[in-house]
Amino acid sequence: MTAEPLGLRGRVVIVGAGVAGLTAALELAPRPVLLLSKAPLGAEGSTLWAQGGMAAALGPDDNPALHAADTIAAGAGLCDAAIVERFVRAAPTMIERLARLGMRFDRTPDGGFALGLEAAHCRRRIVHAGGDGTGRELMRALVAAARATPSIEMLEGFEARRIVVEDNSVRGLLAVGPAGPALLATDKVVVATGGIGGLYEASTNPPGSFGQGLMLAARAGAVLADLEFVQFHPTALDVAKRPMPLVSEAVRGEGAILIDEAGERFMAGTPGAELAPRDVVARAIWRKRARGGRVFLDARGAIGARFDARFPIIAAACRSGGVDPSREPIPVRPAQHYHMGGIAVDAEGRSSVAGLWACGEAACTGLHGANRLASNSLTEAAAFGAIVARSIEGARSSPPVRLRPQLAPPPADPAAIRPILSRAAGVMRDRETLSAAAATLAAMAASAGPAADPAAVAVMIVVAALRREHSVGAHSRLDFPHAPAEPRGSRLTLAKALAEAAALSPQAHARRA
Ligand SMILES: Cc1cc2nc3c(=O)[nH]c(=O)nc-3n(C[C@H](O)[C@H](O)[C@H](O)COP(=O)(O)OP(=O)(O)OC[C@H]3O[C@@H](n4cnc5c(N)ncnc54)[C@H](O)[C@@H]3O)c2cc1C
């Protein structure tokens, strides 16, 4: 079906209504915005599912410099130091702003923030709400505030399918809503569509998070960054359910230990033990499982009968999987959880395409480097949602252009991509599997079928992983186990990824032979 252009009289279009999109919309008020969400507001997205909390240096023994040092250490040399600095200073202010907005954080008896400890943080600095229901409370507060803000018009049930670009500048957005396609004429689009877990078989993300924002930006010609850095959470609940329920790091923060099927505490000899950075713990569990073993999180001694009260959502997930976490070890395994890579943006959240901003998990600000520090992402999404709003306020408007009617592409279905990407770009990677996946995915991305758009994102991840011939942070190569002398971030466009992948196809090999 073809969509006729619809003038928006200068309104900003925000795609995605998680913490990033909602914060950007609220911070832009009273400037009118159109907020698109493919699901009903508050019904989809990782924000809703977030458990552990939000990191910010708020404790009396803490300061932004310590938070920065932990972020940089976890990022394995690839964090952008200027972005880290900006983030750690903005984080405490952002938490106070959310509290003023109505978010009910868990408090100490004297009214201060209750601070949790998570992996690779040297201080207790994780604010949380409802025990392990931080995301739920964050969404409740943001959605209530957005609904009460007259400048925010919600388009629920609208899926963005293409960004219309001319001369490397945004001209509009093509979306499909309940009544069919809509072509929104705008020169300012914010992509805040969240993560990529729906491209993997084993993920903790909602299935609707399959990198659509990355696809929108990539097909618009934008540069994407650090795509090979995919974070695998070490402790997803090892049950058949998909997506996989998460057993938050906060459980290890409260003293739970990792044991194998023989009851041995196998992380004891590793610096940081159970609270080592996520990539380190995920690889240790991966190795155990590759040898046919099983791994459990044992919370009996450290948390025991307090488990249900401190972690009600995790306790319910364990019980629905037949495990009583207060009395039995919890079976766990790594699962795709977060994407450090994304749409390359500068310190103001601007992409390489004029008029296109990105924030939240879909963006790559350079904060996380090769491995995200636990609980930095919600705070980053809120802080950069606000930064993007300020950048848009200062941006010039381009004169209106006449858009041609556009044909909407079919709805995307990532099902065919999941086994390919999971095998090629999992916890451990190698050239042979990555090359085969790249060639297959490039052909799928060039097709007109429902797998084409998810394949476009997947082929970029695989090509980025192929290019990085060393192991650093969350990117581990079986064939290149050594660490780089001077790690650098990576940049890639869809056109370049497709060209490199096409050169790996059997036909290209035959032509060269
Ligand atoms: C189980 C779980 C637990 C987590 N726990 C924590 C934690 O404790 N602390 C922490 O810091 N981080 C945590 N994270 C990570 C964190 O939740 C996410 O990184 C963050 O919420 C991302 O926010 P976002 O606004 O970028 O995207 P999301 O919250 O994922 O929102 C994306 C939005 O985009 C919409 N959308 C997507 N595609 C389209 C499209 N084409 N058109 C229109 N709308 C679209 C979706 O419907 C949704 O509204 C957790 C993640 C998971 C999965």
PDBQT file of the ligand as one rigid body, heavy atoms in Angstrom, charges set to zero:
ROOT
HETATM    1  C1  LIG A 601      15.385  -8.349  31.291  1.00  0.00    +0.000 C 
HETATM    2  C2  LIG A 601      16.199  -7.088  31.225  1.00  0.00    +0.000 A 
HETATM    3  C3  LIG A 601      16.691  -6.510  32.388  1.00  0.00    +0.000 A 
HETATM    4  C4  LIG A 601      17.439  -5.346  32.331  1.00  0.00    +0.000 A 
HETATM    5  N1  LIG A 601      17.849  -4.767  33.497  1.00  0.00    +0.000 NA
HETATM    6  C5  LIG A 601      18.521  -3.580  33.446  1.00  0.00    +0.000 A 
HETATM    7  C6  LIG A 601      18.873  -2.890  34.642  1.00  0.00    +0.000 A 
HETATM    8  O1  LIG A 601      18.547  -3.325  35.735  1.00  0.00    +0.000 OA
HETATM    9  N2  LIG A 601      19.554  -1.723  34.525  1.00  0.00    +0.000 N 
HETATM   10  C7  LIG A 601      19.909  -1.186  33.310  1.00  0.00    +0.000 A 
HETATM   11  O2  LIG A 601      20.528  -0.129  33.277  1.00  0.00    +0.000 OA
HETATM   12  N3  LIG A 601      19.565  -1.819  32.175  1.00  0.00    +0.000 NA
HETATM   13  C8  LIG A 601      18.870  -2.980  32.203  1.00  0.00    +0.000 A 
HETATM   14  N4  LIG A 601      18.522  -3.591  31.036  1.00  0.00    +0.000 N 
HETATM   15  C9  LIG A 601      18.795  -2.909  29.764  1.00  0.00    +0.000 C 
HETATM   16  C10 LIG A 601      17.820  -1.743  29.604  1.00  0.00    +0.000 C 
HETATM   17  O3  LIG A 601      16.557  -2.156  30.068  1.00  0.00    +0.000 OA
HETATM   18  C11 LIG A 601      17.701  -1.281  28.161  1.00  0.00    +0.000 C 
HETATM   19  O4  LIG A 601      18.960  -1.057  27.606  1.00  0.00    +0.000 OA
HETATM   20  C12 LIG A 601      16.892   0.016  28.089  1.00  0.00    +0.000 C 
HETATM   21  O5  LIG A 601      15.658  -0.147  28.745  1.00  0.00    +0.000 OA
HETATM   22  C13 LIG A 601      16.662   0.415  26.651  1.00  0.00    +0.000 C 
HETATM   23  O6  LIG A 601      15.768   1.491  26.648  1.00  0.00    +0.000 OA
HETATM   24  P1  LIG A 601      15.338   2.122  25.262  1.00  0.00    +0.000 P 
HETATM   25  O7  LIG A 601      14.433   3.255  25.586  1.00  0.00    +0.000 OA
HETATM   26  O8  LIG A 601      16.518   2.375  24.443  1.00  0.00    +0.000 OA
HETATM   27  O9  LIG A 601      14.518   0.955  24.522  1.00  0.00    +0.000 OA
HETATM   28  P2  LIG A 601      13.224   0.072  24.949  1.00  0.00    +0.000 P 
HETATM   29  O10 LIG A 601      12.858   0.265  26.373  1.00  0.00    +0.000 OA
HETATM   30  O11 LIG A 601      13.513  -1.296  24.495  1.00  0.00    +0.000 OA
HETATM   31  O12 LIG A 601      12.069   0.732  24.087  1.00  0.00    +0.000 OA
HETATM   32  C14 LIG A 601      12.046   0.593  22.685  1.00  0.00    +0.000 C 
HETATM   33  C15 LIG A 601      10.746   1.146  22.155  1.00  0.00    +0.000 C 
HETATM   34  O13 LIG A 601      10.820   1.212  20.736  1.00  0.00    +0.000 OA
HETATM   35  C16 LIG A 601       9.622   0.720  20.172  1.00  0.00    +0.000 C 
HETATM   36  N5  LIG A 601       9.949   0.306  18.800  1.00  0.00    +0.000 N 
HETATM   37  C17 LIG A 601      10.899  -0.566  18.366  1.00  0.00    +0.000 A 
HETATM   38  N6  LIG A 601      10.912  -0.616  17.023  1.00  0.00    +0.000 NA
HETATM   39  C18 LIG A 601       9.962   0.254  16.599  1.00  0.00    +0.000 A 
HETATM   40  C19 LIG A 601       9.491   0.655  15.312  1.00  0.00    +0.000 A 
HETATM   41  N7  LIG A 601      10.031   0.158  14.176  1.00  0.00    +0.000 N 
HETATM   42  N8  LIG A 601       8.484   1.562  15.236  1.00  0.00    +0.000 NA
HETATM   43  C20 LIG A 601       7.928   2.077  16.372  1.00  0.00    +0.000 A 
HETATM   44  N9  LIG A 601       8.329   1.732  17.611  1.00  0.00    +0.000 NA
HETATM   45  C21 LIG A 601       9.337   0.844  17.712  1.00  0.00    +0.000 A 
HETATM   46  C22 LIG A 601       9.201  -0.377  21.128  1.00  0.00    +0.000 C 
HETATM   47  O14 LIG A 601       7.830  -0.691  20.977  1.00  0.00    +0.000 OA
HETATM   48  C23 LIG A 601       9.510   0.321  22.469  1.00  0.00    +0.000 C 
HETATM   49  O15 LIG A 601       8.469   1.223  22.774  1.00  0.00    +0.000 OA
HETATM   50  C24 LIG A 601      17.756  -4.756  31.080  1.00  0.00    +0.000 A 
HETATM   51  C25 LIG A 601      17.275  -5.345  29.908  1.00  0.00    +0.000 A 
HETATM   52  C26 LIG A 601      16.498  -6.494  29.970  1.00  0.00    +0.000 A 
HETATM   53  C27 LIG A 601      15.986  -7.096  28.702  1.00  0.00    +0.000 C 
ENDROOT
TORSDOF 0
